């Protein structure tokens, strides 16, 4: 049976190659604009941990997975053997998340946790590919109320997040329109940050 879309459907191999090529190009562009802010963020995170503070992370969907990915690399390890480092992913406790969403609002699921767990000079690593996630915006506001530093991983034009950041905060923005490409670079940034933390706290043990 002839499909009405058969004449315009791309070859599967072409689709795969297009994804690879676009992903490579976005990373090349990111390599030209982001290393300085990534290095600055890595230093902030390392200093936070050196001073006995902790890191909190949050995001939605794929960004929630990235937040948990970052947390797991610190709580366990990236590559080298080293002490476990304090990091809490605010996306993982289903009872807390659902009770806050049910009793208050989904927009409060991170901010209420931050007001309970956050302390001065902790760092919030907030991820939002659009920069417009209301619960992430409220998380940043709660972090500021607790005198925490904020590192925001964003995409596209940054959305609403840049306007609420303080001068000492850091935005790392992947200026691309496709969410999947932004998330791929966010994962690379996460690995960079984890490695920077390890290098600054424990040196090169490779």
C-alpha positions in Angstrom: 0.0 0.0 0.0 1.4 3.4 -1.0 1.8 5.8 2.0 0.7 9.3 1.3 3.9 10.5 3.1 6.3 8.1 1.4 7.5 10.6 -1.1 8.5 13.2 1.5 9.8 10.9 4.3 13.5 11.1 4.8 15.7 8.0 4.6 16.4 6.7 8.2 20.1 6.9 7.6 19.8 10.6 6.5 17.8 11.3 9.7 20.5 9.8 11.9 23.3 11.6 10.0 21.4 14.9 10.3 21.1 14.4 14.1 24.8 13.7 14.4 25.8 16.7 12.2 23.5 19.1 14.0 24.7 17.9 17.4 28.3 18.3 16.4 27.7 21.8 15.0 25.9 23.0 18.2 28.8 21.7 20.3 31.3 23.5 18.1 29.3 26.8 18.6 29.1 26.2 22.3 32.8 25.6 22.5 33.3 29.1 21.1 31.1 30.8 23.7 30.7 28.8 26.9 34.1 27.7 28.3 34.7 30.8 30.3 31.3 30.7 32.1 31.7 26.9 32.6 35.1 27.3 34.2 33.8 30.1 36.4 30.9 27.9 37.5 33.3 25.0 38.2 35.3 27.2 40.5 32.2 28.4 42.3 31.1 24.8 42.9 34.5 23.7 44.0 34.7 26.6 46.5 31.3 25.8 47.8 32.3 22.3 48.6 35.7 23.3 50.0 33.9 25.5 52.5 31.7 22.7 53.7 28.5 23.7 51.8 26.4 21.6 49.5 24.8 21.8 46.0 21.1 21.4 45.3 19.9 20.6 41.7 16.5 20.8 39.9 14.8 20.7 36.5 11.9 19.2 34.7 11.7 16.2 32.3 15.0 15.7 30.6 16.5 18.5 32.8 15.3 16.5 35.9 17.4 13.6 34.5 20.3 15.9 34.0 20.0 17.3 37.6 20.0 13.7 38.9 22.9 12.8 36.7 25.0 15.7 38.1 24.0 14.7 41.7 24.9 11.1 41.2 28.4 12.0 39.8 29.1 14.0 43.0 27.5 11.6 45.5 29.3 8.6 43.9 32.1 9.5 41.5 32.8 10.6 38.0 36.0 8.8 37.0 38.6 9.0 39.8 38.3 7.5 43.3 37.7 10.3 45.8 35.5 11.1 48.8 31.7 11.5 48.2 30.5 15.0 47.8 27.3 16.5 49.1 24.7 17.2 46.4 20.9 16.8 46.5 18.7 16.4 43.5 15.3 17.9 44.4 13.6 15.9 41.7 13.8 12.4 43.2 11.5 12.3 46.3 8.1 11.3 44.8 6.2 11.7 48.1 7.6 15.2 48.7 7.0 16.2 45.1 3.4 15.0 44.9 2.4 16.3 48.3 3.7 19.8 47.5 2.0 19.7 44.1 -1.2 18.4 45.6 -1.4 20.7 48.7 0.1 23.8 47.2 1.1 23.9 43.5 3.4 22.2 41.0 5.2 25.5 40.8 6.3 25.1 44.4 7.8 21.6 44.3 11.4 22.9 44.3 11.1 26.2 46.2 9.6 24.6 49.3 12.4 22.1 49.5 15.0 24.8 49.1 13.5 26.8 51.9 13.8 23.7 54.1 17.2 22.4 53.0 19.1 25.4 51.6 21.6 27.3 53.6 23.7 30.4 53.0 26.5 29.8 50.5 25.1 26.6 49.2 24.7 26.5 45.4 21.6 25.8 43.4 22.2 24.3 39.9 19.0 25.0 38.1 18.3 23.6 34.6 15.7 24.8 32.2 16.1 24.5 28.4 13.5 27.3 27.9 14.4 29.4 30.9 10.6 29.8 31.6 9.8 26.8 33.9 7.8 28.4 36.7 9.0 26.0 39.3 12.6 26.6 38.4 12.1 30.4 38.5 10.6 30.0 42.0 13.5 27.8 43.0 15.9 30.5 42.0 13.9 33.1 44.0 13.9 30.7 47.1 17.7 30.2 46.7 18.2 33.9 46.8 16.1 34.2 49.9 18.4 31.6 51.6 21.5 33.6 50.4 22.5 30.8 48.0 24.5 31.2 44.8 22.8 30.1 41.6 24.2 28.5 38.4 21.5 28.3 35.7 21.8 26.1 32.7 19.5 27.5 30.0 18.8 27.4 26.3 17.3 29.4 23.4 17.3 33.1 24.5 17.5 32.3 28.3 13.8 32.9 28.8 12.8 34.7 32.1 15.8 33.3 34.1 18.4 36.0 33.2 16.2 38.8 34.5 16.0 37.3 38.0 19.7 36.3 38.4 21.9 38.4 40.7 25.3 39.7 39.6 27.2 36.9 41.5 25.1 34.2 39.8 26.2 32.4 36.6 24.1 31.6 33.5 25.4 29.1 31.0 23.1 29.4 28.0 23.1 27.1 25.0 21.7 29.5 22.3 19.9 26.9 20.2 16.2 26.4 19.5 15.9 22.6 19.6 15.5 21.2 23.1 17.3 17.9 22.4 20.4 19.8 21.2 20.3 22.0 24.3 20.1 19.0 26.5 23.0 17.3 24.8 25.2 20.3 25.5 23.9 20.5 29.0 25.1 16.9 29.6 28.5 17.9 28.3 28.5 20.9 30.6 27.6 18.7 33.6 30.6 16.4 32.8 32.8 19.5 32.6 31.6 20.8 35.9 32.1 17.5 37.6 35.6 17.1 36.3 36.5 20.7 37.2 35.3 20.0 40.8 37.4 16.8 40.9 40.5 18.5 39.5 40.3 21.5 41.9 39.5 19.4 45.0 41.6 16.3 44.4 44.0 17.0 41.5 44.6 14.9 38.4 44.7 11.2 39.5 44.4 9.9 35.9 
